[in-house]
Amino acid sequence: MSRNMIIGGMLTALVVLAALLSFVWTPFAHTAMDIPQKLQTPNATHWLGTDHFGRDILSMIMVGARTSIAVAFVAVGIGMLIGVPLGLWAAARNGSWIDELIMRGNDLVFAFPSLVIAILITAVFGASAINAIIAIGIFNIPVFARVTRGGALPILAREFIMAARVSGKGDARIAFEHVLGNVANLLIVQATIQFSLGILAEAALSYVGLGAQPPTPSWGRMLADAQTLVSIAPHMALIPGCAIIVTVLGLNLLGDGLRDMLDPKLRVSRI
């Protein structure tokens, strides 16, 4: 197990633990306002200080972790659920009009900046966590389709695939029984990368008011609330910003470690 994987796993586990703990306990109610205690710096009562409404920042960070993880997790799930079968189908029909249609459809989606289109979708259909999930999930589909197709093409040229065809197995059965397991390592690594990008996308959408809506805390909206108060309460911006950095860094290190562990070529080179 690599050092990157250990560090990334620890950082990711810390964020997940905070999110899970928020279901049963937070130091204060994340919606509780206490105006006389507003803009407090970290102290013994409020460990990470309070915001401009006197809300406990640690409680909001914990519940915000839950929001970010939920949005990114479901968005990645949408991308995998639709993108992986499309990629397998394109690989099985390599060179046909089906393959061309799927790949050109992917190119069309990639031609537009994902965050701009996500903002457009949430602006048209309304600002909510559900619409943010759909918007982020749409742009995960072509990513997983391309990764799946690229990993499946060399597998489909192997001898055991030809043996499976001779035995009478159809393309769909071959894809899910013989190909999917061989590209699973690529999909796992890509999922961690897309998860971190989903965290960033959710924070960006919330920052402009198009993500999770009040009273649900969001790291992006916490940054937006702090932007005019940085000079007098820098902790309001630093803490959610650090939460985003730690989460994305942990997921990227975890993905890098998983790649090293799951890629046979890298295992051989280390040996």
NUVEXVO-63971 format. One record per residue (C-alpha): z, x, y; residue number from 1; residue in three letters. Coordinates in pm, 1 decimal, decimal comma, padded with zeros to 6 digits. Each point is the difference from the previous one (the first is absolute). Layout:
N
        c3        c1        c2  num  residuo
         Z         X         Y  NUM      Ala
...
***
This chain:
271
        c3        c1        c2  num  residuo
   00000,0   00000,0   00000,0    1      Met
  -00108,8   00150,1   00332,5    2      Ser
   00216,8   00046,7   00307,5    3      Arg
  -00222,9  -00240,2   00195,2    4      Asn
   00056,3  -00271,6  -00255,8    5      Met
   00377,4   00049,4   00003,0    6      Ile
   00024,8  -00007,1   00380,8    7      Ile
  -00245,6  -00288,5   00030,9    8      Gly
   00177,8  -00194,9  -00272,0    9      Gly
   00336,5   00047,0   00170,7   10      Met
  -00128,4  -00109,3   00341,5   11      Leu
  -00180,5  -00299,9  -00146,9   12      Thr
   00303,3  -00096,0  -00209,0   13      Ala
   00219,9   00016,4   00312,0   14      Leu
  -00223,4  -00245,7   00186,0   15      Val
  -00031,3  -00232,9  -00301,3   16      Val
   00377,2   00009,7  -00051,6   17      Leu
   00058,2  -00093,7   00365,3   18      Ala
  -00244,6  -00291,0  -00036,0   19      Ala
   00163,6  -00124,3  -00319,6   20      Leu
   00350,1   00038,6   00144,4   21      Leu
  -00099,6  -00213,0   00299,8   22      Ser
  -00029,4  -00303,1  -00230,6   23      Phe
   00374,5   00008,3  -00066,3   24      Val
   00154,2   00201,9   00283,6   25      Trp
  -00065,1   00126,3   00350,1   26      Thr
   00266,6   00131,4   00242,3   27      Pro
  -00067,3  -00296,9   00229,1   28      Phe
  -00227,5  -00302,8  -00007,7   29      Ala
  -00338,3   00131,2   00110,9   30      His
  -00047,8  -00298,5   00234,4   31      Thr
   00348,4   00013,5   00153,8   32      Ala
  -00015,9   00071,2   00374,5   33      Met
   00291,4   00152,7   00192,2   34      Asp
  -00116,9   00053,4   00358,3   35      Ile
   00317,6   00181,4   00115,2   36      Pro
  -00068,1   00261,5  -00272,7   37      Gln
  -00366,8   00052,7   00086,7   38      Lys
  -00166,7   00345,1   00009,4   39      Leu
   00289,7   00176,6  -00167,0   40      Gln
  -00074,3   00341,3  -00141,5   41      Thr
   00097,6   00070,2  -00363,6   42      Pro
   00375,7  -00031,2  -00043,9   43      Asn
   00265,5  -00080,4  -00259,4   44      Ala
  -00060,3  -00376,8   00023,0   45      Thr
  -00379,4  -00002,2   00030,8   46      His
  -00111,9   00304,6  -00197,5   47      Trp
  -00350,1   00003,7   00149,1   48      Leu
   00088,6  -00171,2   00327,5   49      Gly
  -00111,5  -00336,0   00138,8   50      Thr
  -00312,5  -00128,9   00170,0   51      Asp
  -00052,4  -00177,7   00332,1   52      His
   00139,9  -00323,4  -00145,6   53      Phe
   00301,6   00166,0  -00158,1   54      Gly
  -00140,0  -00030,9  -00353,2   55      Arg
   00103,4   00262,8  -00253,0   56      Asp
  -00292,6   00238,8  -00050,3   57      Ile
   00104,6   00111,0  -00349,7   58      Leu
  -00001,8  -00361,5  -00120,7   59      Ser
  -00343,0  -00053,8   00154,7   60      Met
  -00134,4   00322,5  -00155,3   61      Ile
   00120,6  -00110,8  -00344,7   62      Met
  -00158,0  -00345,3   00024,5   63      Val
  -00310,4   00152,2   00162,9   64      Gly
  -00039,1   00226,3  -00303,9   65      Ala
  -00009,1  -00312,0  -00214,6   66      Arg
  -00272,9  -00149,8   00219,4   67      Thr
  -00215,2   00315,0   00003,8   68      Ser
   00028,2   00056,8  -00375,3   69      Ile
  -00078,1  -00363,6  -00081,2   70      Ala
  -00310,5  -00008,9   00221,2   71      Val
  -00133,5   00335,0  -00125,5   72      Ala
   00078,9  -00078,0  -00366,2   73      Phe
  -00179,0  -00334,9  -00002,2   74      Val
  -00294,6   00139,2   00199,7   75      Ala
  -00043,6   00285,3  -00250,8   76      Val
   00030,6  -00252,8  -00282,2   77      Gly
  -00283,0  -00206,2   00150,9   78      Ile
  -00213,8   00312,0   00029,7   79      Gly
   00059,1   00101,3  -00361,2   80      Met
  -00035,0  -00350,0  -00143,4   81      Leu
  -00344,7  -00046,9   00152,8   82      Ile
  -00121,9   00356,1   00053,4   83      Gly
   00065,0   00140,2  -00348,5   84      Val
  -00204,5  -00265,1  -00187,5   85      Pro
  -00279,6   00037,6   00256,2   86      Leu
  -00000,3   00376,7  -00050,0   87      Gly
  -00007,5  -00035,8  -00378,5   88      Leu
  -00282,9  -00252,7   00023,9   89      Trp
  -00200,2   00226,2   00232,2   90      Ala
   00049,0   00298,2  -00233,6   91      Ala
  -00102,0  -00202,7  -00305,1   92      Ala
  -00316,6  -00110,4   00184,2   93      Arg
  -00068,6   00340,6   00155,5   94      Asn
  -00338,8   00005,3   00172,8   95      Gly
  -00051,9  -00376,1  -00022,1   96      Ser
  -00014,5  -00251,3   00282,5   97      Trp
   00362,4  -00095,6  -00072,9   98      Ile
   00114,7   00358,1   00054,3   99      Asp
  -00208,8   00024,2   00315,0  100      Glu
   00134,6  -00330,5   00135,3  101      Leu
   00363,9   00098,2  -00057,6  102      Ile
  -00040,9   00347,2   00149,7  103      Met
  -00192,0  -00121,6   00305,0  104      Arg
   00265,6  -00266,6   00050,8  105      Gly
   00258,8   00277,6  -00002,1  106      Asn
  -00205,2   00193,6   00254,3  107      Asp
  -00011,6  -00306,2   00222,6  108      Leu
   00379,3  -00030,0  -00000,9  109      Val
   00042,4   00373,8   00061,6  110      Phe
  -00240,5  -00016,4   00294,5  111      Ala
   00265,0  -00169,0   00214,5  112      Phe
   00336,6   00151,6   00097,8  113      Pro
   00249,7  -00160,9  -00233,1  114      Ser
   00278,8  -00039,4   00254,6  115      Leu
  -00229,8  -00159,0   00258,5  116      Val
  -00125,9  -00256,6  -00250,5  117      Ile
   00356,6  -00063,2  -00120,6  118      Ala
   00098,9  -00072,0   00360,4  119      Ile
  -00302,0  -00233,0   00032,5  120      Leu
   00091,5  -00189,5  -00318,9  121      Ile
   00363,7  -00048,1   00098,7  122      Thr
  -00099,6  -00094,2   00354,6  123      Ala
  -00243,7  -00267,0  -00123,2  124      Val
   00214,8  -00149,0  -00277,7  125      Phe
   00336,5   00050,4   00165,1  126      Gly
   00267,6   00266,5   00008,8  127      Ala
   00208,3  -00001,1  -00316,7  128      Ser
   00101,4   00224,2  -00287,5  129      Ala
  -00230,1  -00195,0  -00235,9  130      Ile
  -00306,4   00058,4   00215,7  131      Asn
   00096,0   00365,8   00038,9  132      Ala
   00014,8   00030,4  -00379,2  133      Ile
  -00345,5  -00159,6  -00036,8  134      Ile
  -00149,1   00219,1   00273,9  135      Ala
   00138,5   00323,2  -00149,0  136      Ile
  -00084,2  -00109,8  -00354,9  137      Gly
  -00367,2  -00060,5   00084,1  138      Ile
  -00044,7   00364,7   00095,5  139      Phe
   00172,8   00120,6  -00315,1  140      Asn
  -00264,4  -00170,3  -00217,5  141      Ile
  -00291,8   00241,3   00066,7  142      Pro
   00232,7   00300,4  -00027,5  143      Val
   00108,0  -00091,5  -00352,9  144      Phe
  -00353,8  -00107,0  -00092,6  145      Ala
  -00138,4   00342,1   00094,8  146      Arg
   00279,0   00195,2  -00168,9  147      Val
  -00033,6  -00206,8  -00317,8  148      Thr
  -00378,3   00032,3  -00011,8  149      Arg
   00010,9   00373,4   00065,1  150      Gly
   00255,5   00056,2  -00273,5  151      Gly
  -00168,2  -00235,5  -00247,6  152      Ala
  -00353,3   00143,8   00014,1  153      Leu
   00075,6   00327,3  -00186,0  154      Pro
   00216,9  -00188,6  -00250,7  155      Ile
  -00284,1  -00239,4  -00081,9  156      Leu
  -00220,2   00297,3  -00096,4  157      Ala
   00245,2   00120,5  -00265,4  158      Arg
  -00064,3  -00023,3  -00375,1  159      Glu
   00285,5  -00239,0  -00074,2  160      Phe
  -00152,2  -00252,7   00241,0  161      Ile
  -00329,9   00017,0  -00188,7  162      Met
   00192,4  -00048,2  -00323,4  163      Ala
   00170,1  -00306,8   00148,8  164      Ala
  -00338,5  -00144,1   00096,4  165      Arg
  -00136,6   00061,7  -00351,3  166      Val
   00299,9  -00183,4  -00142,8  167      Ser
  -00106,0  -00309,0   00195,7  168      Gly
   00241,3   00003,7   00294,2  169      Lys
  -00128,6  -00145,1   00325,4  170      Gly
   00012,7   00166,4   00341,3  171      Asp
   00304,9  -00194,2   00115,7  172      Ala
   00200,9   00086,2  -00311,6  173      Arg
  -00100,7   00365,6   00019,6  174      Ile
   00092,6   00014,6   00368,1  175      Ala
   00350,7  -00138,3  -00047,5  176      Phe
   00077,5   00154,1  -00339,4  177      Glu
  -00150,3   00348,4   00037,5  178      His
  -00079,9   00070,6   00364,9  179      Val
   00288,8  -00149,1   00194,0  180      Leu
   00263,3   00211,0  -00174,9  181      Gly
  -00196,9   00317,1   00071,7  182      Asn
  -00022,3  -00068,7   00373,4  183      Val
   00357,9  -00126,4   00033,2  184      Ala
   00119,9   00336,8   00132,4  185      Asn
  -00252,7  -00016,0   00285,1  186      Leu
   00104,2  -00355,4   00081,9  187      Leu
   00372,2   00083,6   00003,6  188      Ile
  -00051,0   00288,4   00242,3  189      Val
  -00230,5  -00209,0   00221,0  190      Gln
   00251,8  -00285,2  -00002,5  191      Ala
   00271,3   00225,0   00145,9  192      Thr
  -00238,7   00113,0   00274,2  193      Ile
  -00103,7  -00356,7   00082,1  194      Gln
   00364,2  -00105,4  -00005,2  195      Phe
   00082,2   00251,4   00272,2  196      Ser
  -00305,9  -00111,2   00199,3  197      Leu
   00115,0  -00359,9  -00045,4  198      Gly
   00337,4   00089,7   00152,6  199      Ile
  -00177,3   00150,1   00300,8  200      Leu
  -00237,7  -00297,0   00031,3  201      Ala
   00286,9  -00249,3  -00012,7  202      Glu
   00187,7   00196,2   00266,7  203      Ala
  -00312,5   00011,4   00218,6  204      Ala
  -00062,6  -00373,7  -00032,0  205      Leu
   00365,2  -00076,6   00074,2  206      Ser
  -00010,3   00235,9   00298,3  207      Tyr
  -00268,2  -00214,7   00163,2  208      Val
   00175,7  -00321,5  -00103,0  209      Gly
  -00230,1  -00096,1  -00288,2  210      Leu
   00223,5   00082,1  -00297,1  211      Gly
   00327,9  -00152,2  -00115,4  212      Ala
   00135,2  -00233,8   00266,3  213      Gln
   00353,8  -00027,9   00143,0  214      Pro
   00270,5  -00030,8  -00112,6  215      Pro
  -00125,1   00212,4  -00293,9  216      Thr
   00049,1   00366,6   00097,9  217      Pro
  -00294,1   00238,3  -00017,1  218      Ser
  -00008,8   00371,7   00072,4  219      Trp
  -00315,7  -00038,0   00206,8  220      Gly
   00147,6  -00270,6   00220,3  221      Arg
   00318,4   00205,1   00041,4  222      Met
  -00219,5   00277,7   00141,8  223      Leu
  -00173,6  -00247,9   00230,4  224      Ala
   00337,4  -00127,7   00128,1  225      Asp
   00113,0   00357,4   00066,8  226      Ala
  -00306,0   00124,2   00189,8  227      Gln
   00133,3  -00099,3   00343,1  228      Thr
   00351,7   00125,8  -00074,8  229      Leu
  -00071,2   00347,9  -00130,6  230      Val
   00152,3   00172,2   00302,8  231      Ser
   00333,9  -00184,1  -00022,9  232      Ile
   00023,2  -00073,1  -00375,5  233      Ala
  -00219,3   00249,9  -00189,9  234      Pro
   00173,1  -00084,2  -00329,1  235      His
  -00171,6  -00339,3   00003,2  236      Met
  -00337,4   00172,3  -00044,5  237      Ala
   00106,2   00307,4  -00196,8  238      Leu
   00169,9  -00186,4  -00284,7  239      Ile
  -00281,3  -00239,4  -00103,1  240      Pro
  -00250,4   00279,4   00064,2  241      Gly
   00191,9   00229,4  -00234,9  242      Cys
   00020,4  -00281,4  -00257,1  243      Ala
  -00380,1  -00029,2  -00000,2  244      Ile
  -00044,3   00377,9  -00019,6  245      Ile
   00246,7   00039,8  -00287,2  246      Val
  -00157,7  -00284,2  -00197,6  247      Thr
  -00358,7   00118,0   00044,3  248      Val
   00093,9   00362,8  -00065,0  249      Leu
   00190,4  -00095,0  -00314,9  250      Gly
  -00288,0  -00205,6  -00137,6  251      Leu
  -00256,3   00271,8   00076,6  252      Asn
   00212,9   00268,5  -00165,9  253      Leu
   00056,3  -00229,8  -00297,2  254      Leu
  -00373,8  -00061,2  -00029,6  255      Gly
  -00070,1   00372,5   00021,6  256      Asp
   00257,2   00067,8  -00272,4  257      Gly
  -00139,1  -00274,6  -00222,0  258      Leu
  -00349,8   00142,8   00041,4  259      Arg
   00121,6   00341,1  -00109,5  260      Asp
   00181,7  -00149,3  -00298,3  261      Met
  -00271,7  -00238,6  -00116,2  262      Leu
  -00309,4   00215,3   00055,5  263      Asp
  -00062,0   00203,6  -00318,5  264      Pro
  -00201,2   00263,0   00190,6  265      Lys
   00289,3   00067,7   00234,4  266      Leu
   00242,6   00018,3  -00294,0  267      Arg
  -00220,7   00258,7  -00168,3  268      Val
  -00031,8   00206,9   00319,6  269      Ser
   00378,7   00011,6   00039,7  270      Arg
   00039,5   00113,0  -00359,9  271      Ile
***
